[in-house]
């Protein structure tokens, strides 16, 4: 029988307070998105994907923005993990040391990204076919940082392949990786198709390290079914948590009903404030355009009204304009 999702567990020397995590989300997993997940109960949150080369070469935006860890992230007792990608072991060693100095608790390595511009450099899912380099990169990250290292893997590059399963064992045995984040779909299908949870269960049963399950976990029912079926140590919520941080609470037994309209509006207001704090007004207004649909979908509007509101929000130039639109169209009580 799997442990309860509310139970704590050990990730190397790091104690994680529960078994529900926020997965790395490229271009999304800023400190305020991670903090949002922790406010709603996530025991651990992983950052957006960060280039090890950009860190090593001290790219200003990368070092000052993408590696920013907000004090409240640790104050809420959650674990902060920064995800890195790259195929050069010595560059990774250097970047990992910088990440440790920035205050991360864990380093996660992306060896599952299917995006061509990442794979053509030999990073991301390309490392599934280059296991010797993958092991060297993971070992360098661990040695360079002194932190526990996790690796996020796909089952393989193409449907039917299980190279990721094999690589997981080498990463643990030869590189000292503390846990594997496993997405049991091939890289080529991205998020399409049904995850191979039987392969994930096989990995759980055979690997001498915790397996963190991700992929296809869109709602509480699917999460609980996959968690029980695979016996994984923890689950990572990805797209299913976008605009729905209440899913963390639901899985941890902290709520049993969908958020009311005023809760959704308040949450949107909170993330607007944090986006401005992080990026400044003009950039925050642009960043939020990808986030508005996540919240509009939960306002209980008719499909035509939701579509119209989303279209209007995409044309807003400031966060104040967006607040006013939501206040008017959703008949929300107050947006501060």
C-alpha positions in Angstrom: 0.0 0.0 0.0 1.3 3.5 -0.8 2.0 6.0 1.9 -0.5 8.7 2.4 0.1 11.8 0.4 0.2 13.8 3.6 3.2 11.8 5.0 6.7 13.3 5.0 9.6 11.5 3.2 13.3 11.8 2.8 15.0 13.0 -0.4 18.6 12.3 0.5 19.2 14.5 3.6 16.3 16.7 2.9 13.0 16.1 4.6 10.0 16.8 2.4 6.8 17.6 4.4 4.4 15.8 2.1 4.2 13.9 -1.2 2.5 16.4 -3.4 4.8 18.6 -5.5 4.8 21.2 -8.2 6.5 20.0 -11.3 9.0 22.1 -13.3 7.1 24.2 -15.9 9.2 25.8 -18.6 8.6 29.5 -18.8 6.2 29.4 -15.9 7.8 28.1 -12.7 9.0 31.5 -11.3 9.3 32.0 -7.6 5.8 33.3 -7.3 4.3 30.3 -9.0 6.3 28.1 -6.7 5.2 30.2 -3.7 1.6 29.9 -4.8 1.8 26.1 -4.8 3.3 26.1 -1.4 0.6 28.5 0.0 -1.8 25.8 -1.0 0.1 22.9 0.5 2.8 21.7 -1.9 5.6 20.1 0.0 8.1 20.8 -2.7 8.2 23.0 -5.9 10.6 22.8 -8.8 11.6 25.9 -10.8 11.3 26.5 -14.5 14.1 25.0 -16.6 17.3 27.1 -16.4 20.3 26.8 -18.7 23.5 25.7 -17.0 25.5 27.6 -19.6 23.6 30.8 -18.9 24.4 30.4 -15.2 28.0 29.5 -15.8 28.5 32.6 -18.0 26.6 34.8 -15.5 23.8 35.9 -17.8 22.2 38.7 -15.8 18.6 37.8 -16.3 19.2 34.2 -15.5 21.2 34.8 -12.4 19.0 37.7 -11.0 15.5 36.5 -12.1 15.5 32.8 -12.8 17.5 31.8 -9.8 15.6 34.1 -7.4 14.3 32.3 -4.4 11.8 34.3 -2.3 12.3 34.1 1.5 8.7 33.0 1.9 9.4 29.9 -0.1 11.4 28.5 2.8 9.3 30.2 5.5 6.4 28.0 4.4 8.6 24.9 5.1 8.4 23.7 1.6 11.5 22.5 -0.3 12.9 24.5 -3.2 14.3 22.7 -6.2 16.0 24.5 -9.2 15.9 22.6 -12.5 18.9 22.8 -14.7 19.5 21.6 -18.2 22.8 21.1 -20.2 25.0 18.4 -21.6 28.5 19.6 -20.4 29.5 18.0 -17.1 32.0 20.8 -16.1 29.6 23.6 -17.0 27.0 21.8 -15.0 29.4 21.5 -12.0 29.9 25.2 -12.1 26.2 26.0 -12.5 25.2 23.7 -9.7 27.6 25.4 -7.3 25.9 28.7 -8.1 22.5 27.3 -7.5 23.5 25.9 -4.1 24.8 29.4 -3.2 21.5 30.9 -4.3 19.8 28.9 -1.5 18.2 25.9 -3.3 17.6 22.7 -1.3 17.6 20.4 -4.3 18.8 20.4 -7.9 16.7 18.8 -10.6 18.2 17.9 -14.0 16.0 18.0 -17.1 16.7 14.9 -19.2 13.2 14.7 -20.7 12.5 18.0 -22.5 11.4 17.2 -26.0 11.8 20.7 -27.5 14.1 20.5 -30.6 16.2 23.6 -29.7 17.1 21.9 -26.4 17.6 18.4 -27.8 19.8 19.5 -30.7 22.4 20.7 -28.2 22.5 17.3 -26.7 20.6 18.3 -23.6 17.0 17.4 -22.5 15.6 14.2 -23.9 18.7 13.8 -26.1 20.5 12.5 -23.0 18.3 9.5 -22.9 20.3 8.2 -25.9 23.6 9.3 -24.4 23.6 7.6 -21.0 27.3 8.0 -20.4 27.1 11.8 -20.7 23.9 11.8 -18.7 25.6 10.0 -15.8 28.6 12.3 -16.0 26.3 15.4 -15.9 24.4 14.1 -12.9 27.5 13.3 -11.0 28.9 16.7 -11.7 25.8 18.4 -10.5 25.9 16.5 -7.2 29.6 17.0 -6.7 29.5 20.7 -7.6 26.5 21.6 -5.4 26.7 19.2 -2.4 22.9 19.0 -2.7 20.7 16.0 -3.5 20.1 15.8 -7.2 17.0 14.5 -8.9 16.5 13.8 -12.6 13.3 14.2 -14.6 13.1 11.6 -17.3 10.7 10.4 -20.0 10.3 6.7 -20.7 12.1 7.1 -24.0 12.5 9.3 -27.0 10.0 7.4 -29.2 6.8 5.5 -28.4 7.6 2.0 -27.3 11.2 2.8 -26.2 12.2 2.3 -22.5 15.7 3.8 -22.5 14.6 6.2 -19.8 13.8 3.3 -17.5 17.3 1.9 -18.1 18.9 5.3 -17.6 17.2 5.8 -14.3 19.0 2.8 -12.8 22.4 4.0 -14.0 21.8 7.5 -12.7 21.1 6.2 -9.2 23.8 3.5 -9.2 26.6 5.4 -10.9 25.8 9.1 -10.3 24.3 9.0 -6.8 21.0 10.6 -7.9 18.6 10.9 -4.9 15.4 10.4 -6.8 13.9 10.1 -10.3 11.0 12.2 -11.6 9.4 9.9 -14.1 7.0 10.9 -16.9 6.0 7.5 -18.5 5.4 8.9 -22.0 7.9 9.2 -24.8 9.4 12.6 -25.5 8.1 12.5 -29.1 4.4 12.5 -28.0 4.9 15.5 -25.6 1.6 15.4 -23.5 -0.5 13.3 -25.8 -1.5 9.7 -25.2 -1.9 7.7 -22.1 1.0 7.5 -19.7 2.5 4.0 -19.2 1.8 3.7 -15.5 2.7 0.0 -15.5 6.2 1.0 -16.6 6.3 3.5 -13.8 5.3 0.8 -11.3 8.0 -1.4 -12.6 10.5 1.4 -12.1 9.3 1.9 -8.5 9.7 -1.8 -7.8 13.2 -2.0 -9.2 14.9 1.3 -8.4 16.9 1.8 -5.3 15.7 5.4 -4.9 12.3 7.2 -4.7 10.3 7.7 -7.9 8.3 10.9 -8.3 5.4 10.4 -10.7 4.3 13.0 -13.2 2.3 13.0 -16.5 -1.5 12.8 -16.9 -2.2 14.0 -13.4 -5.0 16.6 -14.2 -7.4 16.2 -11.3 -7.6 14.5 -7.9 -9.2 11.4 -9.2 -6.4 10.8 -11.8 -3.7 11.6 -9.3 -4.9 9.2 -6.6 -5.5 6.4 -9.1 -2.0 6.8 -10.6 -0.4 7.1 -7.2 -2.0 3.9 -5.9 -1.3 2.0 -9.2 2.4 2.8 -9.3 3.4 3.0 -5.7 5.4 6.1 -6.4 7.0 8.0 -3.5 5.3 11.3 -4.5 3.4 13.0 -7.3 4.3 16.1 -9.3 1.4 18.3 -10.6 2.1 20.1 -13.8 -0.5 21.6 -16.1 -3.3 20.3 -13.9 -2.3 22.8 -11.3 -2.2 25.9 -13.5 -4.9 28.2 -12.3 -5.9 25.5 -9.9 -3.6 25.5 -6.8 -6.6 24.2 -4.8 -5.7 20.8 -6.3 -2.9 20.6 -3.8 -5.3 21.2 -0.9 -7.7 18.7 -2.3 -5.1 16.0 -2.5 -3.9 16.7 1.0 -7.4 16.6 2.5 -7.6 20.3 3.2 -10.7 21.0 1.1 -13.4 18.9 -0.7 -15.1 21.5 -2.9 -14.1 23.6 -5.9 -13.1 27.2 -5.2 -15.9 29.8 -5.2 -15.7 32.6 -7.7 -14.5 35.1 -5.1 -11.6 32.7 -4.3 -10.6 32.5 -7.9 -10.7 36.3 -8.2 -8.6 36.7 -5.1 -6.0 34.2 -6.3 -5.7 36.0 -9.6 -5.3 39.2 -7.7 -2.5 37.7 -5.6 -0.6 36.4 -8.6 -1.0 39.7 -10.4 0.6 41.4 -7.4 3.5 38.9 -7.3 4.1 39.2 -11.1 4.4 42.9 -10.8 6.7 42.5 -7.8 9.0 40.2 -9.8 8.9 41.7 -13.2 7.7 45.2 -13.0 4.4 46.5 -14.5 5.0 46.3 -18.2 6.6 42.9 -18.2 4.1 41.5 -15.7 1.2 42.6 -17.9 2.7 40.6 -20.8 3.6 37.6 -18.7 0.1 37.4 -17.3 -1.5 37.0 -20.7 -0.6 33.3 -20.6 -2.0 32.9 -17.2 -5.4 34.6 -17.6 -7.1 31.7 -19.3 -6.2 29.4 -16.4 -8.3 31.5 -14.0 -11.1 32.6 -16.4 -11.9 28.9 -16.9 -12.7 28.6 -13.2 -15.0 31.6 -13.0 -18.1 29.7 -13.9 -18.8 31.8 -17.0 -20.5 30.5 -20.1 -18.2 29.4 -22.9 -19.0 32.5 -25.0 -18.5 34.8 -22.0 -15.3 33.1 -21.0 -14.0 33.3 -24.6 -14.8 37.0 -24.8 -13.2 37.8 -21.5 -10.0 35.9 -22.4 -9.9 37.8 -25.7 -10.2 41.1 -23.9 -7.6 40.2 -21.3 -5.1 39.4 -24.1 -5.5 43.0 -25.3 -4.9 44.6 -21.9 -1.8 46.7 -21.6 -1.6 46.9 -17.8 -2.5 44.7 -14.8 -4.9 47.4 -13.7 -6.9 47.1 -16.9 -7.0 43.3 -16.4 -8.3 43.7 -12.8 -11.0 46.1 -14.0 -12.1 43.7 -16.7 -12.3 40.7 -14.3 -14.2 42.8 -11.8 -16.8 43.8 -14.4 -17.2 40.6 -16.4 -17.0 38.2 -13.5 -19.0 40.3 -11.1 -16.3 39.7 -8.5 -16.6 41.5 -5.1 -13.4 43.5 -5.1 -10.0 43.4 -6.7 -7.5 45.4 -4.6 
